[in-house]
Amino acid sequence: MSSPIVLITRAKKDSEELVDDVTRLGAKTLISPMLEIQFCEGKELNFSNIQGILFTSSNGVRALNSRLSNLQKISSIPVFAVGEATATAAKNIGFTSINIANGNVDSLAKKTSKILSPDKGELIHIAAHDLAGNLAGKLKNRGFCVKTEKLYRANQVTEIDKQTLGALRRGLVKFVLFFSPRTTRTFVKLIKDINYTNSLVNIEAICLSDAVAIEANSLRWQKVLVSQEPTKAKLLHYLDKRIAILRDG
């Protein structure tokens, strides 16, 4: 059989970083971002008295990098990343002390409070304008002082591109990857708006978490599957198994 097509719905940069991983599994990829990332202009941030930098998205890492004139000045400040992809982004721009949570805000708050002490300085959360979760609140409940800096916007797209719609209509897509509830909600809305729901009945939706799957279940799929853990590695491992089943089927 020909290689199955996997539709990736993350923002453009994140989707592009997944292409090689998916291709190595023996699949073809199609990118259709549901969110467009826009960095916000503004003055350079003050990191004096900051004992830790919190990232809940690799987009936050890129947004911060766009606002820095000299990252080396803060590269040794401990970073707390929500997951491995965000940690990799932080490492790639030069941060040297990186701690990785298990893919959600709760685990990030726990990881941070386990390693840092409230009396050693403030925390700074690099975030989007539309906050997901309440990281600052969870850490404030543990005694920390948290500054939230909203450095980018994740704008929902208003339509699905023609190439993706054509692939869905012709039954070429076998899997769709969803990494966040908001991305999934956007996809669901756009599919319903154009009455394309019947085009998904032979497609498997593979979701990073239960929260993502709840949104995906608003549509009729062949299957809605959830990664064993909310990490990119586990989701890709699950995709690998599903591709093997399809190939052997």
Secondary structure, 3 states (H helix, E strand, C coil): CCCCEEEECCCHHHHHHHHHHHHCCCCEEEECCCEEEEECCCCCCCCCCEEEEEECCHHHHHHHHHHCCCHHHCCCCCEEECCHHHHHHHHHHCCCCEEECCCCHHHHHHHHHHHCCHHHCEEEEEEECCCCCCHHHHHHCCCCCEEEEEEEEEEECCCCCHHHHHHHHCCCEEEEEECCHHHHHHHHHHHHHCCCHHHHCCCEEEECCHHHHHHHCCCCCCEEEECCCCCHHHHHHHHHHHHHHHHHC
